[in-house]
Amino acid sequence: MTDLARQLNDYRLTTAEILYRLPDHPSFLQSYIWQDLDLAPKFPVLRRFLDWWEGNLEGRLYHVRVGAVTLLSPGEMRHAAIEMRVH
């Protein structure tokens, strides 16, 4: 599905700030910014990414902050009450 089609199907631009700790420096928090189109409020794309993170990376998740905004929505369709011709 193209990005335009996804946006018309209620996908939103989702940004997540992921704070994590690495095993060799547990006292430091590091930050990672993730951004993609996702469905609010369940965020299946972000959840899939976080599951992948926990299974494949050493950085232990500490905190995830999520923000989402609609960029595009289907327009309203209205019927015109009048039809005119201009020459």
PyMOL Python script that loads the backbone (N, CA, C, O; Angstrom):
from pymol import cmd

cmd.read_pdbstr("""\
ATOM      1  N   MET A   1       0.852  -1.174   0.000  1.00  0.00           N
ATOM      2  CA  MET A   1       0.000   0.000   0.000  1.00  0.00           C
ATOM      3  C   MET A   1       0.903   1.245   0.000  1.00  0.00           C
ATOM      4  O   MET A   1       1.885   1.300   0.740  1.00  0.00           O
ATOM      5  N   THR A   2       0.575   2.221  -0.815  1.00  0.00           N
ATOM      6  CA  THR A   2       1.377   3.444  -0.877  1.00  0.00           C
ATOM      7  C   THR A   2       1.125   4.308   0.362  1.00  0.00           C
ATOM      8  O   THR A   2       0.140   4.120   1.076  1.00  0.00           O
ATOM      9  N   ASP A   3       2.024   5.249   0.599  1.00  0.00           N
ATOM     10  CA  ASP A   3       1.871   6.148   1.752  1.00  0.00           C
ATOM     11  C   ASP A   3       0.584   6.960   1.656  1.00  0.00           C
ATOM     12  O   ASP A   3      -0.085   7.183   2.666  1.00  0.00           O
ATOM     13  N   LEU A   4       0.232   7.403   0.446  1.00  0.00           N
ATOM     14  CA  LEU A   4      -0.997   8.178   0.276  1.00  0.00           C
ATOM     15  C   LEU A   4      -2.218   7.332   0.621  1.00  0.00           C
ATOM     16  O   LEU A   4      -3.120   7.800   1.315  1.00  0.00           O
ATOM     17  N   ALA A   5      -2.253   6.103   0.146  1.00  0.00           N
ATOM     18  CA  ALA A   5      -3.380   5.216   0.456  1.00  0.00           C
ATOM     19  C   ALA A   5      -3.447   4.927   1.951  1.00  0.00           C
ATOM     20  O   ALA A   5      -4.536   4.859   2.521  1.00  0.00           O
ATOM     21  N   ARG A   6      -2.301   4.757   2.584  1.00  0.00           N
ATOM     22  CA  ARG A   6      -2.293   4.515   4.027  1.00  0.00           C
ATOM     23  C   ARG A   6      -2.833   5.719   4.791  1.00  0.00           C
ATOM     24  O   ARG A   6      -3.576   5.556   5.759  1.00  0.00           O
ATOM     25  N   GLN A   7      -2.466   6.929   4.364  1.00  0.00           N
ATOM     26  CA  GLN A   7      -2.949   8.133   5.043  1.00  0.00           C
ATOM     27  C   GLN A   7      -4.449   8.291   4.876  1.00  0.00           C
ATOM     28  O   GLN A   7      -5.132   8.752   5.791  1.00  0.00           O
ATOM     29  N   LEU A   8      -4.968   7.911   3.713  1.00  0.00           N
ATOM     30  CA  LEU A   8      -6.412   7.989   3.501  1.00  0.00           C
ATOM     31  C   LEU A   8      -7.161   6.926   4.307  1.00  0.00           C
ATOM     32  O   LEU A   8      -8.366   7.047   4.524  1.00  0.00           O
ATOM     33  N   ASN A   9      -6.455   5.893   4.747  1.00  0.00           N
ATOM     34  CA  ASN A   9      -7.046   4.845   5.590  1.00  0.00           C
ATOM     35  C   ASN A   9      -6.737   5.066   7.065  1.00  0.00           C
ATOM     36  O   ASN A   9      -6.626   4.106   7.827  1.00  0.00           O
ATOM     37  N   ASP A  10      -6.598   6.320   7.469  1.00  0.00           N
ATOM     38  CA  ASP A  10      -6.457   6.746   8.865  1.00  0.00           C
ATOM     39  C   ASP A  10      -5.093   6.462   9.490  1.00  0.00           C
ATOM     40  O   ASP A  10      -4.967   6.479  10.714  1.00  0.00           O
ATOM     41  N   TYR A  11      -4.069   6.203   8.673  1.00  0.00           N
ATOM     42  CA  TYR A  11      -2.718   6.127   9.222  1.00  0.00           C
ATOM     43  C   TYR A  11      -2.261   7.539   9.526  1.00  0.00           C
ATOM     44  O   TYR A  11      -2.631   8.480   8.824  1.00  0.00           O
ATOM     45  N   ARG A  12      -1.466   7.693  10.562  1.00  0.00           N
ATOM     46  CA  ARG A  12      -0.979   9.010  10.985  1.00  0.00           C
ATOM     47  C   ARG A  12       0.533   8.996  11.069  1.00  0.00           C
ATOM     48  O   ARG A  12       1.149   7.957  11.306  1.00  0.00           O
ATOM     49  N   LEU A  13       1.121  10.163  10.870  1.00  0.00           N
ATOM     50  CA  LEU A  13       2.554  10.273  11.065  1.00  0.00           C
ATOM     51  C   LEU A  13       2.816  10.138  12.557  1.00  0.00           C
ATOM     52  O   LEU A  13       2.346  10.945  13.359  1.00  0.00           O
ATOM     53  N   THR A  14       3.561   9.123  12.910  1.00  0.00           N
ATOM     54  CA  THR A  14       3.817   8.807  14.316  1.00  0.00           C
ATOM     55  C   THR A  14       5.304   8.966  14.601  1.00  0.00           C
ATOM     56  O   THR A  14       6.146   8.443  13.870  1.00  0.00           O
ATOM     57  N   THR A  15       5.614   9.679  15.653  1.00  0.00           N
ATOM     58  CA  THR A  15       6.988   9.870  16.085  1.00  0.00           C
ATOM     59  C   THR A  15       7.121   9.326  17.500  1.00  0.00           C
ATOM     60  O   THR A  15       6.298   9.619  18.369  1.00  0.00           O
ATOM     61  N   ALA A  16       8.157   8.537  17.723  1.00  0.00           N
ATOM     62  CA  ALA A  16       8.403   7.980  19.052  1.00  0.00           C
ATOM     63  C   ALA A  16       9.819   8.332  19.485  1.00  0.00           C
ATOM     64  O   ALA A  16      10.779   8.142  18.739  1.00  0.00           O
ATOM     65  N   GLU A  17       9.929   8.847  20.702  1.00  0.00           N
ATOM     66  CA  GLU A  17      11.236   9.063  21.312  1.00  0.00           C
ATOM     67  C   GLU A  17      11.479   7.872  22.222  1.00  0.00           C
ATOM     68  O   GLU A  17      10.745   7.649  23.185  1.00  0.00           O
ATOM     69  N   ILE A  18      12.510   7.116  21.910  1.00  0.00           N
ATOM     70  CA  ILE A  18      12.821   5.891  22.651  1.00  0.00           C
ATOM     71  C   ILE A  18      14.061   6.147  23.499  1.00  0.00           C
ATOM     72  O   ILE A  18      15.131   6.457  22.975  1.00  0.00           O
ATOM     73  N   LEU A  19      13.905   6.015  24.807  1.00  0.00           N
ATOM     74  CA  LEU A  19      15.052   6.126  25.718  1.00  0.00           C
ATOM     75  C   LEU A  19      15.471   4.712  26.105  1.00  0.00           C
ATOM     76  O   LEU A  19      14.630   3.870  26.420  1.00  0.00           O
ATOM     77  N   TYR A  20      16.765   4.460  26.078  1.00  0.00           N
ATOM     78  CA  TYR A  20      17.264   3.114  26.363  1.00  0.00           C
ATOM     79  C   TYR A  20      18.614   3.193  27.067  1.00  0.00           C
ATOM     80  O   TYR A  20      19.283   4.226  27.065  1.00  0.00           O
ATOM     81  N   ARG A  21      18.989   2.074  27.666  1.00  0.00           N
ATOM     82  CA  ARG A  21      20.276   1.951  28.360  1.00  0.00           C
ATOM     83  C   ARG A  21      21.092   0.839  27.705  1.00  0.00           C
ATOM     84  O   ARG A  21      20.560  -0.225  27.385  1.00  0.00           O
ATOM     85  N   LEU A  22      22.374   1.090  27.509  1.00  0.00           N
ATOM     86  CA  LEU A  22      23.263   0.050  27.004  1.00  0.00           C
ATOM     87  C   LEU A  22      23.888  -0.697  28.183  1.00  0.00           C
ATOM     88  O   LEU A  22      24.110  -0.099  29.236  1.00  0.00           O
ATOM     89  N   PRO A  23      24.174  -1.990  28.026  1.00  0.00           N
ATOM     90  CA  PRO A  23      24.701  -2.784  29.149  1.00  0.00           C
ATOM     91  C   PRO A  23      26.053  -2.295  29.668  1.00  0.00           C
ATOM     92  O   PRO A  23      26.328  -2.419  30.861  1.00  0.00           O
ATOM     93  N   ASP A  24      26.910  -1.738  28.789  1.00  0.00           N
ATOM     94  CA  ASP A  24      28.231  -1.309  29.249  1.00  0.00           C
ATOM     95  C   ASP A  24      28.211   0.062  29.928  1.00  0.00           C
ATOM     96  O   ASP A  24      29.192   0.431  30.575  1.00  0.00           O
ATOM     97  N   HIS A  25      27.116   0.830  29.799  1.00  0.00           N
ATOM     98  CA  HIS A  25      26.962   2.130  30.461  1.00  0.00           C
ATOM     99  C   HIS A  25      25.548   2.252  31.015  1.00  0.00           C
ATOM    100  O   HIS A  25      24.753   3.032  30.492  1.00  0.00           O
ATOM    101  N   PRO A  26      25.215   1.496  32.068  1.00  0.00           N
ATOM    102  CA  PRO A  26      23.834   1.486  32.565  1.00  0.00           C
ATOM    103  C   PRO A  26      23.385   2.792  33.225  1.00  0.00           C
ATOM    104  O   PRO A  26      22.188   2.993  33.429  1.00  0.00           O
ATOM    105  N   SER A  27      24.314   3.673  33.559  1.00  0.00           N
ATOM    106  CA  SER A  27      23.915   4.924  34.204  1.00  0.00           C
ATOM    107  C   SER A  27      23.535   6.007  33.188  1.00  0.00           C
ATOM    108  O   SER A  27      23.009   7.051  33.575  1.00  0.00           O
ATOM    109  N   PHE A  28      23.792   5.777  31.893  1.00  0.00           N
ATOM    110  CA  PHE A  28      23.465   6.751  30.847  1.00  0.00           C
ATOM    111  C   PHE A  28      22.206   6.340  30.098  1.00  0.00           C
ATOM    112  O   PHE A  28      22.031   5.178  29.731  1.00  0.00           O
ATOM    113  N   LEU A  29      21.333   7.319  29.880  1.00  0.00           N
ATOM    114  CA  LEU A  29      20.175   7.108  29.008  1.00  0.00           C
ATOM    115  C   LEU A  29      20.530   7.635  27.633  1.00  0.00           C
ATOM    116  O   LEU A  29      21.065   8.736  27.500  1.00  0.00           O
ATOM    117  N   GLN A  30      20.233   6.856  26.620  1.00  0.00           N
ATOM    118  CA  GLN A  30      20.448   7.294  25.248  1.00  0.00           C
ATOM    119  C   GLN A  30      19.100   7.435  24.572  1.00  0.00           C
ATOM    120  O   GLN A  30      18.116   6.834  25.000  1.00  0.00           O
ATOM    121  N   SER A  31      19.057   8.229  23.518  1.00  0.00           N
ATOM    122  CA  SER A  31      17.795   8.541  22.856  1.00  0.00           C
ATOM    123  C   SER A  31      17.836   8.112  21.397  1.00  0.00           C
ATOM    124  O   SER A  31      18.867   8.225  20.734  1.00  0.00           O
ATOM    125  N   TYR A  32      16.705   7.619  20.906  1.00  0.00           N
ATOM    126  CA  TYR A  32      16.542   7.252  19.502  1.00  0.00           C
ATOM    127  C   TYR A  32      15.181   7.773  19.057  1.00  0.00           C
ATOM    128  O   TYR A  32      14.192   7.594  19.767  1.00  0.00           O
ATOM    129  N   ILE A  33      15.116   8.412  17.901  1.00  0.00           N
ATOM    130  CA  ILE A  33      13.859   8.926  17.354  1.00  0.00           C
ATOM    131  C   ILE A  33      13.426   8.020  16.210  1.00  0.00           C
ATOM    132  O   ILE A  33      14.176   7.796  15.259  1.00  0.00           O
ATOM    133  N   TRP A  34      12.203   7.503  16.317  1.00  0.00           N
ATOM    134  CA  TRP A  34      11.609   6.633  15.289  1.00  0.00           C
ATOM    135  C   TRP A  34      10.411   7.352  14.695  1.00  0.00           C
ATOM    136  O   TRP A  34       9.649   7.989  15.423  1.00  0.00           O
ATOM    137  N   GLN A  35      10.231   7.258  13.359  1.00  0.00           N
ATOM    138  CA  GLN A  35       9.104   7.922  12.725  1.00  0.00           C
ATOM    139  C   GLN A  35       8.610   7.077  11.551  1.00  0.00           C
ATOM    140  O   GLN A  35       9.402   6.608  10.733  1.00  0.00           O
ATOM    141  N   ASP A  36       7.282   6.890  11.481  1.00  0.00           N
ATOM    142  CA  ASP A  36       6.658   6.137  10.399  1.00  0.00           C
ATOM    143  C   ASP A  36       5.159   6.408  10.421  1.00  0.00           C
ATOM    144  O   ASP A  36       4.656   7.034  11.355  1.00  0.00           O
ATOM    145  N   LEU A  37       4.448   5.946   9.407  1.00  0.00           N
ATOM    146  CA  LEU A  37       2.992   6.031   9.405  1.00  0.00           C
ATOM    147  C   LEU A  37       2.441   4.863  10.199  1.00  0.00           C
ATOM    148  O   LEU A  37       2.874   3.727  10.004  1.00  0.00           O
ATOM    149  N   ASP A  38       1.493   5.120  11.094  1.00  0.00           N
ATOM    150  CA  ASP A  38       0.964   4.080  11.971  1.00  0.00           C
ATOM    151  C   ASP A  38      -0.481   4.388  12.330  1.00  0.00           C
ATOM    152  O   ASP A  38      -0.946   5.515  12.158  1.00  0.00           O
ATOM    153  N   LEU A  39      -1.183   3.389  12.825  1.00  0.00           N
ATOM    154  CA  LEU A  39      -2.582   3.524  13.226  1.00  0.00           C
ATOM    155  C   LEU A  39      -2.683   3.788  14.722  1.00  0.00           C
ATOM    156  O   LEU A  39      -2.247   2.970  15.532  1.00  0.00           O
ATOM    157  N   ALA A  40      -3.263   4.938  15.090  1.00  0.00           N
ATOM    158  CA  ALA A  40      -3.494   5.239  16.506  1.00  0.00           C
ATOM    159  C   ALA A  40      -4.831   4.637  16.895  1.00  0.00           C
ATOM    160  O   ALA A  40      -5.699   4.549  16.027  1.00  0.00           O
ATOM    161  N   PRO A  41      -5.061   4.229  18.094  1.00  0.00           N
ATOM    162  CA  PRO A  41      -4.228   4.309  19.295  1.00  0.00           C
ATOM    163  C   PRO A  41      -3.443   3.034  19.584  1.00  0.00           C
ATOM    164  O   PRO A  41      -2.712   2.988  20.573  1.00  0.00           O
ATOM    165  N   LYS A  42      -3.570   1.993  18.753  1.00  0.00           N
ATOM    166  CA  LYS A  42      -2.873   0.733  19.057  1.00  0.00           C
ATOM    167  C   LYS A  42      -1.437   0.690  18.542  1.00  0.00           C
ATOM    168  O   LYS A  42      -0.622  -0.065  19.071  1.00  0.00           O
ATOM    169  N   PHE A  43      -1.113   1.477  17.531  1.00  0.00           N
ATOM    170  CA  PHE A  43       0.229   1.598  16.969  1.00  0.00           C
ATOM    171  C   PHE A  43       0.879   0.244  16.660  1.00  0.00           C
ATOM    172  O   PHE A  43       1.899  -0.094  17.260  1.00  0.00           O
ATOM    173  N   PRO A  44       0.306  -0.537  15.733  1.00  0.00           N
ATOM    174  CA  PRO A  44       0.863  -1.858  15.433  1.00  0.00           C
ATOM    175  C   PRO A  44       2.257  -1.815  14.806  1.00  0.00           C
ATOM    176  O   PRO A  44       3.066  -2.704  15.067  1.00  0.00           O
ATOM    177  N   VAL A  45       2.556  -0.809  13.990  1.00  0.00           N
ATOM    178  CA  VAL A  45       3.879  -0.710  13.358  1.00  0.00           C
ATOM    179  C   VAL A  45       4.936  -0.412  14.412  1.00  0.00           C
ATOM    180  O   VAL A  45       6.007  -1.017  14.395  1.00  0.00           O
ATOM    181  N   LEU A  46       4.655   0.503  15.323  1.00  0.00           N
ATOM    182  CA  LEU A  46       5.591   0.823  16.406  1.00  0.00           C
ATOM    183  C   LEU A  46       5.779  -0.374  17.323  1.00  0.00           C
ATOM    184  O   LEU A  46       6.904  -0.668  17.725  1.00  0.00           O
ATOM    185  N   ARG A  47       4.710  -1.065  17.660  1.00  0.00           N
ATOM    186  CA  ARG A  47       4.835  -2.250  18.523  1.00  0.00           C
ATOM    187  C   ARG A  47       5.704  -3.325  17.874  1.00  0.00           C
ATOM    188  O   ARG A  47       6.511  -3.967  18.546  1.00  0.00           O
ATOM    189  N   ARG A  48       5.535  -3.518  16.557  1.00  0.00           N
ATOM    190  CA  ARG A  48       6.356  -4.500  15.839  1.00  0.00           C
ATOM    191  C   ARG A  48       7.827  -4.095  15.894  1.00  0.00           C
ATOM    192  O   ARG A  48       8.702  -4.942  16.077  1.00  0.00           O
ATOM    193  N   PHE A  49       8.100  -2.781  15.734  1.00  0.00           N
ATOM    194  CA  PHE A  49       9.476  -2.295  15.819  1.00  0.00           C
ATOM    195  C   PHE A  49      10.050  -2.496  17.221  1.00  0.00           C
ATOM    196  O   PHE A  49      11.194  -2.928  17.362  1.00  0.00           O
ATOM    197  N   LEU A  50       9.269  -2.186  18.261  1.00  0.00           N
ATOM    198  CA  LEU A  50       9.761  -2.352  19.638  1.00  0.00           C
ATOM    199  C   LEU A  50       9.980  -3.827  19.972  1.00  0.00           C
ATOM    200  O   LEU A  50      10.920  -4.158  20.694  1.00  0.00           O
ATOM    201  N   ASP A  51       9.133  -4.712  19.463  1.00  0.00           N
ATOM    202  CA  ASP A  51       9.355  -6.153  19.658  1.00  0.00           C
ATOM    203  C   ASP A  51      10.654  -6.588  18.988  1.00  0.00           C
ATOM    204  O   ASP A  51      11.418  -7.377  19.544  1.00  0.00           O
ATOM    205  N   TRP A  52      10.895  -6.061  17.782  1.00  0.00           N
ATOM    206  CA  TRP A  52      12.148  -6.368  17.097  1.00  0.00           C
ATOM    207  C   TRP A  52      13.343  -5.843  17.903  1.00  0.00           C
ATOM    208  O   TRP A  52      14.350  -6.535  18.053  1.00  0.00           O
ATOM    209  N   TRP A  53      13.221  -4.622  18.415  1.00  0.00           N
ATOM    210  CA  TRP A  53      14.285  -4.004  19.221  1.00  0.00           C
ATOM    211  C   TRP A  53      14.641  -4.913  20.395  1.00  0.00           C
ATOM    212  O   TRP A  53      15.811  -5.231  20.608  1.00  0.00           O
ATOM    213  N   GLU A  54      13.630  -5.329  21.154  1.00  0.00           N
ATOM    214  CA  GLU A  54      13.891  -6.147  22.345  1.00  0.00           C
ATOM    215  C   GLU A  54      14.491  -7.499  21.997  1.00  0.00           C
ATOM    216  O   GLU A  54      15.250  -8.059  22.788  1.00  0.00           O
ATOM    217  N   GLY A  55      14.163  -8.032  20.829  1.00  0.00           N
ATOM    218  CA  GLY A  55      14.692  -9.335  20.442  1.00  0.00           C
ATOM    219  C   GLY A  55      16.067  -9.299  19.809  1.00  0.00           C
ATOM    220  O   GLY A  55      16.780 -10.302  19.846  1.00  0.00           O
ATOM    221  N   ASN A  56      16.468  -8.160  19.218  1.00  0.00           N
ATOM    222  CA  ASN A  56      17.701  -8.126  18.436  1.00  0.00           C
ATOM    223  C   ASN A  56      18.772  -7.160  18.926  1.00  0.00           C
ATOM    224  O   ASN A  56      19.934  -7.312  18.550  1.00  0.00           O
ATOM    225  N   LEU A  57      18.433  -6.185  19.740  1.00  0.00           N
ATOM    226  CA  LEU A  57      19.413  -5.194  20.181  1.00  0.00           C
ATOM    227  C   LEU A  57      19.701  -5.335  21.673  1.00  0.00           C
ATOM    228  O   LEU A  57      18.866  -5.813  22.441  1.00  0.00           O
ATOM    229  N   GLU A  58      20.883  -4.915  22.059  1.00  0.00           N
ATOM    230  CA  GLU A  58      21.279  -5.020  23.464  1.00  0.00           C
ATOM    231  C   GLU A  58      20.734  -3.889  24.317  1.00  0.00           C
ATOM    232  O   GLU A  58      20.617  -4.038  25.533  1.00  0.00           O
ATOM    233  N   GLY A  59      20.403  -2.771  23.710  1.00  0.00           N
ATOM    234  CA  GLY A  59      19.915  -1.614  24.466  1.00  0.00           C
ATOM    235  C   GLY A  59      18.569  -1.909  25.098  1.00  0.00           C
ATOM    236  O   GLY A  59      17.593  -2.176  24.398  1.00  0.00           O
ATOM    237  N   ARG A  60      18.515  -1.862  26.420  1.00  0.00           N
ATOM    238  CA  ARG A  60      17.288  -2.165  27.154  1.00  0.00           C
ATOM    239  C   ARG A  60      16.381  -0.940  27.166  1.00  0.00           C
ATOM    240  O   ARG A  60      16.818   0.152  27.530  1.00  0.00           O
ATOM    241  N   LEU A  61      15.119  -1.115  26.769  1.00  0.00           N
ATOM    242  CA  LEU A  61      14.175   0.001  26.712  1.00  0.00           C
ATOM    243  C   LEU A  61      13.907   0.546  28.105  1.00  0.00           C
ATOM    244  O   LEU A  61      13.712  -0.205  29.060  1.00  0.00           O
ATOM    245  N   TYR A  62      13.903   1.866  28.197  1.00  0.00           N
ATOM    246  CA  TYR A  62      13.615   2.529  29.462  1.00  0.00           C
ATOM    247  C   TYR A  62      12.278   3.262  29.400  1.00  0.00           C
ATOM    248  O   TYR A  62      11.462   3.159  30.317  1.00  0.00           O
ATOM    249  N   HIS A  63      12.058   4.010  28.302  1.00  0.00           N
ATOM    250  CA  HIS A  63      10.849   4.827  28.182  1.00  0.00           C
ATOM    251  C   HIS A  63      10.583   5.099  26.707  1.00  0.00           C
ATOM    252  O   HIS A  63      11.515   5.323  25.934  1.00  0.00           O
ATOM    253  N   VAL A  64       9.302   5.079  26.316  1.00  0.00           N
ATOM    254  CA  VAL A  64       8.911   5.413  24.944  1.00  0.00           C
ATOM    255  C   VAL A  64       7.818   6.473  25.010  1.00  0.00           C
ATOM    256  O   VAL A  64       6.780   6.263  25.640  1.00  0.00           O
ATOM    257  N   ARG A  65       8.050   7.607  24.363  1.00  0.00           N
ATOM    258  CA  ARG A  65       7.062   8.684  24.287  1.00  0.00           C
ATOM    259  C   ARG A  65       6.586   8.773  22.835  1.00  0.00           C
ATOM    260  O   ARG A  65       7.399   8.848  21.914  1.00  0.00           O
ATOM    261  N   VAL A  66       5.258   8.763  22.637  1.00  0.00           N
ATOM    262  CA  VAL A  66       4.685   8.692  21.294  1.00  0.00           C
ATOM    263  C   VAL A  66       3.829   9.913  21.011  1.00  0.00           C
ATOM    264  O   VAL A  66       3.074  10.365  21.872  1.00  0.00           O
ATOM    265  N   GLY A  67       3.949  10.442  19.807  1.00  0.00           N
ATOM    266  CA  GLY A  67       3.088  11.516  19.329  1.00  0.00           C
ATOM    267  C   GLY A  67       2.621  11.176  17.923  1.00  0.00           C
ATOM    268  O   GLY A  67       3.389  10.630  17.131  1.00  0.00           O
ATOM    269  N   ALA A  68       1.365  11.492  17.601  1.00  0.00           N
ATOM    270  CA  ALA A  68       0.827  11.185  16.273  1.00  0.00           C
ATOM    271  C   ALA A  68      -0.025  12.344  15.791  1.00  0.00           C
ATOM    272  O   ALA A  68      -0.724  12.985  16.576  1.00  0.00           O
ATOM    273  N   VAL A  69       0.040  12.605  14.504  1.00  0.00           N
ATOM    274  CA  VAL A  69      -0.744  13.683  13.908  1.00  0.00           C
ATOM    275  C   VAL A  69      -1.245  13.228  12.539  1.00  0.00           C
ATOM    276  O   VAL A  69      -0.528  12.559  11.794  1.00  0.00           O
ATOM    277  N   THR A  70      -2.484  13.600  12.217  1.00  0.00           N
ATOM    278  CA  THR A  70      -3.056  13.293  10.914  1.00  0.00           C
ATOM    279  C   THR A  70      -2.555  14.309   9.903  1.00  0.00           C
ATOM    280  O   THR A  70      -2.702  15.515  10.103  1.00  0.00           O
ATOM    281  N   LEU A  71      -1.965  13.827   8.820  1.00  0.00           N
ATOM    282  CA  LEU A  71      -1.456  14.720   7.789  1.00  0.00           C
ATOM    283  C   LEU A  71      -2.478  14.957   6.690  1.00  0.00           C
ATOM    284  O   LEU A  71      -2.555  16.047   6.123  1.00  0.00           O
ATOM    285  N   LEU A  72      -3.246  13.946   6.402  1.00  0.00           N
ATOM    286  CA  LEU A  72      -4.160  14.001   5.283  1.00  0.00           C
ATOM    287  C   LEU A  72      -5.411  13.229   5.638  1.00  0.00           C
ATOM    288  O   LEU A  72      -5.337  12.160   6.244  1.00  0.00           O
ATOM    289  N   SER A  73      -6.559  13.764   5.266  1.00  0.00           N
ATOM    290  CA  SER A  73      -7.810  13.050   5.526  1.00  0.00           C
ATOM    291  C   SER A  73      -8.689  13.141   4.293  1.00  0.00           C
ATOM    292  O   SER A  73      -8.567  14.086   3.513  1.00  0.00           O
ATOM    293  N   PRO A  74      -9.564  12.180   4.109  1.00  0.00           N
ATOM    294  CA  PRO A  74     -10.443  12.242   2.945  1.00  0.00           C
ATOM    295  C   PRO A  74     -11.290  13.511   2.996  1.00  0.00           C
ATOM    296  O   PRO A  74     -11.820  13.870   4.047  1.00  0.00           O
ATOM    297  N   GLY A  75     -11.412  14.167   1.883  1.00  0.00           N
ATOM    298  CA  GLY A  75     -12.198  15.400   1.834  1.00  0.00           C
ATOM    299  C   GLY A  75     -13.685  15.121   1.925  1.00  0.00           C
ATOM    300  O   GLY A  75     -14.150  14.027   1.605  1.00  0.00           O
ATOM    301  N   GLU A  76     -14.408  16.111   2.360  1.00  0.00           N
ATOM    302  CA  GLU A  76     -15.864  15.986   2.402  1.00  0.00           C
ATOM    303  C   GLU A  76     -16.408  16.199   1.010  1.00  0.00           C
ATOM    304  O   GLU A  76     -15.907  17.032   0.254  1.00  0.00           O
ATOM    305  N   MET A  77     -17.428  15.448   0.679  1.00  0.00           N
ATOM    306  CA  MET A  77     -18.062  15.600  -0.625  1.00  0.00           C
ATOM    307  C   MET A  77     -19.383  16.317  -0.438  1.00  0.00           C
ATOM    308  O   MET A  77     -20.229  15.890   0.348  1.00  0.00           O
ATOM    309  N   ARG A  78     -19.554  17.413  -1.168  1.00  0.00           N
ATOM    310  CA  ARG A  78     -20.799  18.169  -1.094  1.00  0.00           C
ATOM    311  C   ARG A  78     -21.338  18.351  -2.495  1.00  0.00           C
ATOM    312  O   ARG A  78     -20.578  18.534  -3.446  1.00  0.00           O
ATOM    313  N   HIS A  79     -22.628  18.302  -2.617  1.00  0.00           N
ATOM    314  CA  HIS A  79     -23.270  18.536  -3.906  1.00  0.00           C
ATOM    315  C   HIS A  79     -23.577  20.017  -4.037  1.00  0.00           C
ATOM    316  O   HIS A  79     -24.069  20.655  -3.106  1.00  0.00           O
ATOM    317  N   ALA A  80     -23.276  20.547  -5.211  1.00  0.00           N
ATOM    318  CA  ALA A  80     -23.554  21.957  -5.457  1.00  0.00           C
ATOM    319  C   ALA A  80     -25.055  22.157  -5.634  1.00  0.00           C
ATOM    320  O   ALA A  80     -25.730  21.337  -6.256  1.00  0.00           O
ATOM    321  N   ALA A  81     -25.563  23.239  -5.090  1.00  0.00           N
ATOM    322  CA  ALA A  81     -26.981  23.543  -5.194  1.00  0.00           C
ATOM    323  C   ALA A  81     -27.306  24.253  -6.497  1.00  0.00           C
ATOM    324  O   ALA A  81     -28.477  24.429  -6.832  1.00  0.00           O
ATOM    325  N   ILE A  82     -26.277  24.664  -7.239  1.00  0.00           N
ATOM    326  CA  ILE A  82     -26.491  25.416  -8.470  1.00  0.00           C
ATOM    327  C   ILE A  82     -25.454  25.025  -9.504  1.00  0.00           C
ATOM    328  O   ILE A  82     -24.326  24.673  -9.158  1.00  0.00           O
ATOM    329  N   GLU A  83     -25.825  25.086 -10.748  1.00  0.00           N
ATOM    330  CA  GLU A  83     -24.884  24.835 -11.829  1.00  0.00           C
ATOM    331  C   GLU A  83     -24.886  26.056 -12.737  1.00  0.00           C
ATOM    332  O   GLU A  83     -25.949  26.525 -13.142  1.00  0.00           O
ATOM    333  N   MET A  84     -23.710  26.573 -13.059  1.00  0.00           N
ATOM    334  CA  MET A  84     -23.621  27.798 -13.874  1.00  0.00           C
ATOM    335  C   MET A  84     -22.603  27.575 -14.977  1.00  0.00           C
ATOM    336  O   MET A  84     -21.678  26.776 -14.830  1.00  0.00           O
ATOM    337  N   ARG A  85     -22.782  28.291 -16.092  1.00  0.00           N
ATOM    338  CA  ARG A  85     -21.818  28.282 -17.180  1.00  0.00           C
ATOM    339  C   ARG A  85     -21.271  29.692 -17.348  1.00  0.00           C
ATOM    340  O   ARG A  85     -22.019  30.669 -17.329  1.00  0.00           O
ATOM    341  N   VAL A  86     -19.986  29.781 -17.510  1.00  0.00           N
ATOM    342  CA  VAL A  86     -19.342  31.063 -17.725  1.00  0.00           C
ATOM    343  C   VAL A  86     -18.645  30.998 -19.077  1.00  0.00           C
ATOM    344  O   VAL A  86     -17.863  30.081 -19.332  1.00  0.00           O
ATOM    345  N   HIS A  87     -18.925  31.969 -19.944  1.00  0.00           N
ATOM    346  CA  HIS A  87     -18.306  31.974 -21.278  1.00  0.00           C
ATOM    347  C   HIS A  87     -17.051  32.768 -21.265  1.00  0.00           C
ATOM    348  O   HIS A  87     -16.387  32.889 -22.295  1.00  0.00           O
TER     349      HIS A  87
END
""", "prot")
cmd.dss("prot")
cmd.show_as("cartoon", "prot")
cmd.util.cbc("prot")
cmd.orient("prot")
